[in-house]
Amino acid sequence: MQTDLNELLTKAKDLLKDETTKISYETWIKNLEIESADNGNIVLSTSTAFKRDAIESRYHDLLVNTFNFITNKECSVSIIAKEEIADQTMDRTTSTYCWNGLQRNVKP
């Protein structure tokens, strides 16, 4: 299963290289990782909330279109920040809420 996910991400990155500048690809796309792909719901991860927010605002539509093309299905793409997952694991007082299908953390 992980091999299939990695192949899916590799195909997406190959297409995205041609759709973005070298600097944009190296800065925002290259280090994305794939966490899951279930029923057309693609979950990608990046290291920080800053990167997640930048990728969402600049490349979300391009990512969705790329995964739609590769899978020949309607996909949704969510991006999570690994630092927030680590923070949430360490701080159980954090409450979560959903906004636009993306999980966010808020300290009470």
C-alpha positions as a Python dict, from the first residue, in 0.01 Angstrom:
ca = {
    (1, 'M'): (0, 0, 0),
    (2, 'Q'): (276, 247, 92),
    (3, 'T'): (445, 165, -239),
    (4, 'D'): (124, 260, -423),
    (5, 'L'): (107, 586, -229),
    (6, 'N'): (469, 667, -306),
    (7, 'E'): (412, 592, -676),
    (8, 'L'): (109, 821, -678),
    (9, 'L'): (308, 1102, -518),
    (10, 'T'): (604, 1047, -752),
    (11, 'K'): (377, 1074, -1057),
    (12, 'A'): (222, 1391, -915),
    (13, 'K'): (560, 1548, -844),
    (14, 'D'): (680, 1465, -1195),
    (15, 'L'): (383, 1649, -1342),
    (16, 'L'): (413, 1937, -1097),
    (17, 'K'): (778, 1993, -1194),
    (18, 'D'): (656, 2096, -1538),
    (19, 'E'): (380, 2319, -1399),
    (20, 'T'): (589, 2520, -1152),
    (21, 'T'): (917, 2708, -1159),
    (22, 'K'): (1223, 2526, -1034),
    (23, 'I'): (1240, 2748, -726),
    (24, 'S'): (872, 2696, -646),
    (25, 'Y'): (901, 2321, -691),
    (26, 'E'): (1213, 2297, -474),
    (27, 'T'): (1067, 2521, -204),
    (28, 'W'): (708, 2399, -177),
    (29, 'I'): (643, 2073, -363),
    (30, 'K'): (958, 1860, -351),
    (31, 'N'): (940, 1770, 18),
    (32, 'L'): (568, 1695, 35),
    (33, 'E'): (490, 1349, 166),
    (34, 'I'): (176, 1145, 118),
    (35, 'E'): (-1, 1017, 427),
    (36, 'S'): (-306, 853, 271),
    (37, 'A'): (-524, 827, -36),
    (38, 'D'): (-864, 677, 42),
    (39, 'N'): (-1173, 711, -177),
    (40, 'G'): (-1029, 1010, -359),
    (41, 'N'): (-925, 1188, -39),
    (42, 'I'): (-555, 1263, -65),
    (43, 'V'): (-374, 1369, 252),
    (44, 'L'): (-31, 1525, 206),
    (45, 'S'): (204, 1643, 477),
    (46, 'T'): (470, 1905, 509),
    (47, 'S'): (699, 2003, 794),
    (48, 'T'): (546, 2329, 918),
    (49, 'A'): (218, 2516, 937),
    (50, 'F'): (381, 2801, 743),
    (51, 'K'): (460, 2569, 451),
    (52, 'R'): (114, 2412, 470),
    (53, 'D'): (-53, 2752, 451),
    (54, 'A'): (167, 2865, 162),
    (55, 'I'): (107, 2546, -36),
    (56, 'E'): (-268, 2563, 27),
    (57, 'S'): (-292, 2923, -88),
    (58, 'R'): (-66, 2887, -393),
    (59, 'Y'): (-94, 2529, -514),
    (60, 'H'): (-412, 2367, -378),
    (61, 'D'): (-604, 2386, -707),
    (62, 'L'): (-301, 2264, -902),
    (63, 'L'): (-259, 1971, -662),
    (64, 'V'): (-628, 1878, -692),
    (65, 'N'): (-614, 1895, -1073),
    (66, 'T'): (-295, 1689, -1080),
    (67, 'F'): (-438, 1411, -863),
    (68, 'N'): (-765, 1419, -1060),
    (69, 'F'): (-564, 1369, -1379),
    (70, 'I'): (-348, 1087, -1241),
    (71, 'T'): (-631, 892, -1078),
    (72, 'N'): (-897, 977, -1336),
    (73, 'K'): (-1128, 1051, -1039),
    (74, 'E'): (-1250, 1357, -853),
    (75, 'C'): (-1008, 1400, -564),
    (76, 'S'): (-989, 1624, -263),
    (77, 'V'): (-651, 1725, -124),
    (78, 'S'): (-576, 1810, 238),
    (79, 'I'): (-239, 1918, 367),
    (80, 'I'): (-132, 1868, 724),
    (81, 'A'): (166, 2009, 912),
    (82, 'K'): (380, 1754, 1093),
    (83, 'E'): (472, 2008, 1360),
    (84, 'E'): (106, 2042, 1455),
    (85, 'I'): (66, 1666, 1478),
    (86, 'A'): (368, 1653, 1709),
    (87, 'D'): (233, 1944, 1915),
    (88, 'Q'): (-106, 1780, 1943),
    (89, 'T'): (48, 1453, 2055),
    (90, 'M'): (255, 1631, 2320),
    (91, 'D'): (-17, 1868, 2442),
    (92, 'R'): (-343, 1690, 2515),
    (93, 'T'): (-509, 2019, 2619),
    (94, 'T'): (-529, 2122, 2255),
    (95, 'S'): (-875, 2116, 2107),
    (96, 'T'): (-933, 2072, 1737),
    (97, 'Y'): (-1185, 2200, 1489),
    (98, 'C'): (-1240, 2159, 1117),
    (99, 'W'): (-1239, 2441, 871),
    (100, 'N'): (-1281, 2374, 502),
    (101, 'G'): (-1201, 2006, 559),
    (102, 'L'): (-867, 2079, 723),
    (103, 'Q'): (-790, 2013, 1085),
    (104, 'R'): (-667, 2307, 1288),
    (105, 'N'): (-545, 2326, 1646),
    (106, 'V'): (-649, 2589, 1897),
    (107, 'K'): (-513, 2627, 2251),
    (108, 'P'): (-792, 2690, 2501),
}
